[in-house]
Amino acid sequence: MTEILLQRTRADAVADIYESFFTTFPDPQTLVSADDRTIFEEVRSLGFGNQRTRSLRDTAQLCVKECGGTVPDDLEALQEPWRVGPYSARACLLFAFDTPVALVDSNIARIFERVFDYEMPGQPHKSDAVYGFIGTFIPDDPALARAINFSFLDLGAMICTTDPQCPSCPLNECCAFAQRTSSE
């Protein structure tokens, strides 16, 4: 459910409603039993309220009907009937089930594109090749995998932005983009 809350939404906005949401809906069955208006009111501040309400309800219903009220812990199973794509499915595996996997969002793709001068496809978060490439940098230890992914997410959000702060980047010395732009 957290990943649906986070879709196209800043994490700090989700943090503002997180406790209230999970107090109101502690499990998929509670969400299934709630009326749409109650769900909508909980998520309204995040935007996309109607779509998010449908996604949450549909996902909770599938959880209850198909998986006995639990979220599956398999990448393919998470993506089949669920309203989540590869990024959200992987984030669920990483953060909820301690499965060491790579995450690819626009920020992380931008880092790898710049550091390695790697040509990214139009939708890197849907590319098996990109997941494979970035996955080679993810350790097998679940705690380290989470830490590395969080580091990439933070680096892309704060330093390696669309207006990069290359001089303050910890990857500056090994980054193809930083080296190229510093010599211009």
C-alpha positions in Angstrom: 0.0 0.0 0.0 2.9 2.4 0.8 4.1 2.2 -2.8 0.7 3.2 -4.1 0.8 6.2 -1.7 4.2 7.1 -3.0 3.4 6.9 -6.7 4.1 10.3 -8.3 4.2 11.8 -4.8 7.0 13.2 -2.7 7.9 11.0 0.3 7.5 13.9 2.8 3.8 14.3 1.6 3.2 10.6 2.3 5.0 10.9 5.7 2.3 13.5 6.6 -0.5 11.0 6.3 1.3 7.7 6.8 0.5 7.1 10.5 -3.1 8.1 10.0 -3.6 6.0 6.9 -2.2 2.8 8.5 -4.0 3.4 11.7 -7.3 3.6 9.7 -6.3 0.8 7.4 -4.0 -1.6 9.3 -4.5 -4.5 6.8 -6.0 -5.2 3.4 -9.3 -6.4 4.8 -9.9 -3.1 6.6 -9.3 -1.3 3.4 -11.7 -3.6 1.4 -14.4 -3.0 4.1 -14.0 0.8 4.0 -16.2 3.0 1.7 -14.5 5.0 -1.1 -15.2 8.3 0.6 -13.2 7.3 3.7 -10.3 6.1 1.6 -10.4 9.2 -0.5 -10.4 11.5 2.5 -7.2 9.8 3.8 -5.3 10.2 0.5 -6.8 13.4 -0.8 -3.9 15.6 0.2 -1.5 13.5 -2.0 -3.4 14.3 -5.2 -4.8 11.8 -7.7 -7.4 11.0 -5.0 -9.9 9.1 -7.2 -7.2 7.1 -9.0 -5.3 6.4 -5.7 -8.6 5.3 -4.0 -9.3 2.8 -6.9 -5.7 1.5 -6.9 -5.7 1.0 -3.1 -9.1 -0.7 -3.1 -8.3 -2.9 -6.1 -5.0 -3.9 -4.6 -6.5 -4.7 -1.2 -9.3 -6.8 -2.9 -6.7 -8.8 -4.9 -4.7 -9.2 -1.7 -7.7 -10.6 0.1 -9.1 -12.8 -2.7 -5.9 -14.1 -4.3 -3.4 -14.2 -1.4 -5.4 -14.7 1.7 -5.0 -11.1 2.8 -1.2 -11.0 2.5 1.0 -9.3 -0.1 2.9 -11.7 -2.3 6.7 -11.7 -2.0 7.5 -12.5 -5.6 8.3 -10.0 -8.3 6.2 -11.6 -11.0 3.3 -12.1 -8.7 3.4 -8.5 -7.5 3.2 -7.3 -11.1 0.6 -9.6 -12.6 -2.7 -8.5 -11.2 -1.6 -5.6 -9.1 -1.6 -2.0 -10.0 2.1 -1.7 -9.6 4.9 -1.6 -12.1 8.4 -2.9 -11.9 9.7 -0.1 -9.6 6.9 -0.4 -7.1 7.1 -4.2 -7.1 10.8 -4.0 -6.5 10.4 -1.4 -3.8 7.9 -3.7 -2.1 10.4 -6.6 -2.2 13.2 -4.5 -1.0 11.5 -2.6 1.9 8.8 -5.1 3.0 10.5 -8.4 2.3 14.3 -7.6 2.6 14.9 -8.9 -0.9 18.1 -7.2 -2.3 17.0 -5.8 -5.6 17.9 -2.6 -7.6 15.4 0.2 -7.8 15.2 2.4 -11.0 13.4 5.7 -11.0 14.3 8.8 -13.0 16.7 10.0 -10.3 18.7 6.7 -10.1 18.6 6.4 -13.9 20.1 9.9 -14.2 23.0 9.0 -11.9 23.9 5.9 -13.8 23.5 7.6 -17.1 25.9 10.4 -16.0 28.5 8.4 -14.0 28.9 5.7 -16.6 27.9 7.6 -19.7 25.3 4.9 -20.1 22.6 5.6 -22.7 19.2 5.1 -20.9 16.1 4.0 -22.8 13.0 6.2 -22.8 11.5 4.4 -19.8 14.5 3.0 -17.8 12.2 1.9 -14.9 10.7 -0.7 -17.4 13.9 -2.0 -18.8 15.3 -5.4 -17.8 18.7 -4.3 -19.2 18.8 -1.3 -16.9 17.7 -3.3 -13.9 20.4 -5.8 -14.7 23.1 -3.2 -15.0 22.1 -1.3 -11.8 21.6 -4.6 -10.1 25.3 -5.4 -10.4 25.9 -2.6 -7.9 23.4 -4.0 -5.3 24.9 -6.2 -2.5 23.3 -9.4 -1.4 22.9 -8.2 2.1 19.4 -6.8 2.5 20.4 -4.0 4.9 23.2 -2.9 2.6 20.9 -3.2 -0.4 18.4 -0.9 1.2 21.2 1.6 2.2 22.6 1.7 -1.3 19.2 2.2 -2.9 18.4 5.0 -0.4 21.8 6.5 -1.1 21.0 6.5 -4.8 17.6 8.0 -4.3 18.9 10.7 -2.1 21.9 11.5 -4.4 19.5 11.8 -7.3 17.1 14.0 -5.4 19.6 16.4 -3.8 22.8 16.5 -5.8 22.6 14.7 -9.2 19.5 16.7 -10.1 18.5 18.2 -13.4 20.7 21.1 -12.3 23.6 18.9 -11.0 25.8 20.0 -8.1 28.9 18.1 -9.4 31.5 19.8 -7.1 29.7 18.5 -4.0 29.0 15.0 -5.4 30.8 12.0 -3.8 31.0 10.4 -7.3 32.5 13.4 -8.9 36.0 11.9 -9.5 34.6 8.8 -11.2 31.7 10.4 -13.1 32.0 10.7 -16.8 29.5 13.7 -16.9 31.4 15.6 -14.1 34.7 15.1 -15.8 33.3 16.2 -19.2 31.5 19.3 -17.8 34.4 20.4 -15.6 36.7 20.5 -18.7 34.3 22.6 -20.7 
